[in-house]
Amino acid sequence: MTLKSGGEKAAAYDIPRPKEYLMKASRIVVKVGTSNLTEEDSRISEAKIRKLVDAIMALKREGREVFLVTSGAIASGLGALGLRTRPRQMPFLQAAASIGQSILMKTYAEYFAKYNQMVAQLLLTKEDFMDEHRHQNLMNTLEALITWGVLPIVNENDTVAVDEIRFGDNDNLAALLSISVKADLLVLLSDVDGIYTSDPNVSPTSTPIRTLTSVTPELEALAGSAHRGSGGLVTKLEAAKVALKAGIPMAIVNGEEPNVIQMLLRGEPVGTLFVPMKMVKTG
């Protein structure tokens, strides 16, 4: 399926990015997907972790505050167990997460320590956002960590969450966190270069859509599934809806591309950037 040119959809290709806003964004939530952290055998890739840590520390050196939302706990747990197939039963997935989360945090801590950067782990469920008292406690903790210069690393609490309180993916968790901490920008690192006019693996004429102001039914129809992650473009579009409603720009960029976050913050045409309509004229 291809986006037609005409009317509002055609304008998506011509919308200028709010470069000045992006350059000044001081509080950023970065969400990294499983495929950007692991090898094909699901084991944690230290090279990918190192690359992510370098990118985040580059942001912090510029004086920006960063909150990291990470996937990869279940995958790293399965990799450590030598399991090539993802179990379907929830208890086994939760057990894998409990194994993988410690591996994930140990790796993060080691690489951030090379920069003398302290990290903190926060494992959340929907209840932490839905319950007013718990949500306020969460926000107080996050602000204290930022005040101390500690990097918050957030993940879903897969080991205890049941269907009623699960996010199911970290894209929506990252969107809710962005609202709670009043982020200036949400960046989703993925294994795709944003959203295309059609499936680039099938259509040779497919082109990337660089800037959008809304999530349309047509865009949702284009969304596919991401390799190895629990979320795909569908969940990223859901996150975009949440972020846009709150007035927060959200970008989907390819985490494999060198310096992609810095390029995004310079206003360069990388990935797909969802821009709240109120910011369109500020570019």
C-alpha positions in Angstrom: 0.0 0.0 0.0 1.4 3.4 -1.0 0.5 6.8 0.4 -1.2 8.9 -2.2 0.1 12.4 -3.0 -2.5 15.1 -2.6 -4.1 17.1 0.1 -2.9 16.7 3.6 -0.9 13.6 2.9 1.2 15.4 0.3 2.1 18.1 2.8 3.8 15.4 4.9 6.7 15.5 2.5 7.1 19.3 2.7 6.8 20.0 6.4 9.9 21.7 7.6 11.4 20.3 10.8 11.6 22.6 13.8 15.4 22.8 13.8 15.7 25.5 16.4 13.5 23.5 18.8 15.3 20.3 18.2 18.7 21.9 18.8 17.5 23.3 22.1 15.7 20.2 23.3 17.1 19.8 26.8 15.1 16.8 28.2 15.1 13.7 25.9 13.6 10.2 26.4 15.5 7.7 24.3 13.9 4.2 23.8 16.0 1.4 22.4 14.5 -1.7 20.9 15.6 -5.3 21.3 17.1 -5.5 17.8 19.4 -2.6 18.6 20.8 -4.4 21.7 21.2 -8.0 20.7 22.7 -10.3 18.2 20.8 -12.7 16.0 21.1 -15.4 18.8 19.5 -13.0 21.2 22.6 -12.5 23.3 23.5 -9.0 24.3 25.8 -7.3 21.8 28.4 -5.4 23.7 29.3 -3.5 20.6 25.7 -2.2 20.3 25.6 -1.3 24.0 28.9 0.6 23.6 27.5 2.5 20.6 24.4 3.4 22.5 26.3 4.5 25.6 28.6 6.7 23.5 25.5 8.4 21.9 23.8 9.1 25.2 27.0 10.4 26.8 27.4 12.8 23.8 23.9 14.2 24.6 24.8 14.6 28.3 28.0 16.4 27.4 25.8 18.9 25.6 24.0 19.5 28.8 20.9 17.6 27.9 19.0 15.4 30.4 18.4 11.9 29.2 16.0 9.1 30.3 16.7 5.7 28.7 13.9 3.2 28.1 15.4 -0.1 27.3 14.0 -3.4 25.9 16.0 -6.6 25.7 15.5 -8.3 29.1 13.6 -11.3 27.8 15.8 -11.7 24.7 19.0 -11.5 26.7 17.5 -14.0 29.2 16.7 -16.4 26.4 20.1 -15.9 24.9 21.8 -16.7 28.2 19.7 -19.9 28.5 20.6 -20.9 25.0 17.0 -20.9 23.8 16.4 -20.1 20.2 12.6 -20.1 20.4 10.6 -17.6 22.4 8.3 -19.4 24.8 4.6 -18.6 24.7 3.8 -19.2 28.3 3.9 -16.1 30.4 5.8 -17.7 33.4 8.7 -18.7 31.2 8.8 -15.2 29.6 8.8 -13.6 33.0 11.5 -16.0 34.2 13.6 -15.2 31.1 13.1 -11.5 31.9 14.3 -11.9 35.5 17.5 -13.5 34.2 18.1 -11.1 31.3 17.4 -7.9 33.3 20.4 -8.4 35.5 22.6 -9.2 32.5 21.3 -6.1 30.7 21.9 -3.8 33.7 25.3 -5.2 34.4 26.4 -4.5 30.9 24.9 -1.0 30.9 26.6 -0.2 34.3 30.0 -1.4 33.0 30.0 0.7 29.9 28.5 3.8 31.5 31.2 3.5 34.3 33.8 4.1 31.6 32.4 7.6 31.5 32.0 7.7 35.3 28.3 7.8 34.7 26.1 6.3 37.4 22.9 4.6 36.3 19.7 3.6 38.1 17.2 0.9 37.3 13.4 1.5 37.3 11.1 -1.4 36.5 7.5 -0.2 35.9 4.0 -1.3 35.1 0.9 0.6 34.0 -0.1 0.9 37.6 2.8 3.2 38.3 1.2 5.7 35.9 -2.4 5.0 36.6 -2.3 5.3 40.4 -1.8 8.9 41.4 0.2 8.2 44.6 2.6 5.7 42.8 3.0 8.1 39.9 4.0 11.0 42.1 6.5 8.8 43.9 7.9 7.7 40.5 8.3 11.3 39.4 9.9 12.3 42.6 12.4 9.5 42.2 13.2 10.4 38.6 13.7 14.1 39.4 16.0 13.2 42.3 18.1 11.0 40.0 18.4 13.7 37.4 19.3 16.2 40.1 22.1 13.9 41.2 23.3 13.5 37.6 22.3 9.8 37.6 21.0 8.2 34.3 17.6 6.6 34.8 17.2 3.3 32.9 13.6 2.2 32.6 12.1 -1.0 31.5 8.7 -2.8 32.0 8.6 -5.0 35.0 8.1 -8.1 33.0 8.7 -10.4 35.9 5.5 -9.4 37.8 3.2 -7.7 35.3 0.1 -9.5 34.2 -2.2 -8.7 31.3 -4.1 -6.0 33.2 -1.0 -4.0 34.0 1.3 -4.8 31.2 2.4 -2.4 28.5 3.4 -5.2 26.2 5.9 -3.0 24.5 8.3 -0.2 25.6 7.1 2.2 22.9 4.0 3.1 24.8 5.9 3.1 28.1 8.4 5.6 26.6 5.5 7.8 25.4 3.9 7.9 28.9 7.2 8.5 30.5 7.9 11.4 28.2 4.6 13.0 29.3 5.4 12.4 33.0 8.8 14.0 32.9 7.7 16.8 30.5 10.2 15.7 27.8 11.0 18.0 24.9 11.5 15.0 22.6 11.0 11.3 22.4 13.3 9.2 20.2 12.6 5.6 19.4 15.7 3.8 18.2 14.6 1.0 15.9 16.0 -1.3 13.1 14.2 0.6 10.4 14.7 4.1 9.0 11.3 5.4 10.0 8.1 5.0 8.0 8.0 4.4 4.3 5.3 5.0 1.6 5.2 1.2 1.2 7.2 -1.8 2.3 10.8 -1.1 1.2 11.5 -4.9 1.3 8.9 -5.4 -1.4 8.5 -2.1 -3.4 11.6 -0.6 -5.1 9.8 2.7 -5.4 9.2 3.0 -1.7 10.4 6.3 -0.2 10.8 7.4 3.5 8.3 9.8 5.0 10.4 12.3 6.9 8.0 14.5 8.7 4.4 14.0 9.8 1.9 15.9 12.0 -0.6 13.1 12.7 -1.2 9.4 12.6 -3.7 8.5 9.9 -5.6 5.2 9.3 -3.6 4.9 6.1 -0.3 5.1 8.0 -1.5 2.5 10.5 -2.3 0.2 7.5 1.3 0.5 6.4 2.7 -0.5 9.7 4.5 -3.9 9.9 6.2 -5.9 12.6 9.7 -5.4 13.9 12.2 -8.3 14.0 12.7 -9.8 17.4 11.0 -7.1 19.3 7.6 -7.3 21.0 6.5 -4.1 19.2 6.6 -3.0 15.6 5.6 0.0 13.7 2.1 -0.5 15.0 3.1 0.2 18.6 5.4 3.1 17.4 2.4 4.8 15.8 0.4 4.2 19.0 3.2 6.0 20.9 3.2 8.8 18.3 -0.5 9.4 19.0 0.1 9.7 22.7 3.1 12.0 22.3 1.5 14.2 19.7 -1.6 14.6 21.9 0.7 15.9 24.7 2.5 18.2 22.3 5.8 16.2 22.3 7.6 15.6 19.0 8.5 11.9 18.5 11.1 10.4 16.1 11.6 6.9 14.8 15.2 6.5 13.6 17.5 3.7 12.7 19.7 3.0 15.7 22.2 1.3 13.5 23.0 4.5 11.7 26.1 6.3 13.2 25.4 9.6 15.0 21.7 9.4 14.1 20.4 11.2 17.3 22.9 14.1 16.7 21.7 14.3 13.1 18.1 14.4 14.2 18.8 17.2 16.7 20.5 19.2 13.9 17.2 19.0 12.0 18.7 16.7 9.3 16.3 14.4 7.4 16.8 11.1 9.2 14.1 8.7 10.2 10.5 9.9 10.6 9.7 12.8 12.9 6.2 13.4 14.2 5.7 17.1 14.9 2.8 18.6 16.8 0.9 20.9 14.5 1.6 23.9 16.8 5.3 23.6 16.0 5.1 23.4 12.2 5.6 27.1 11.7 8.6 27.3 14.1 10.9 25.5 11.7 
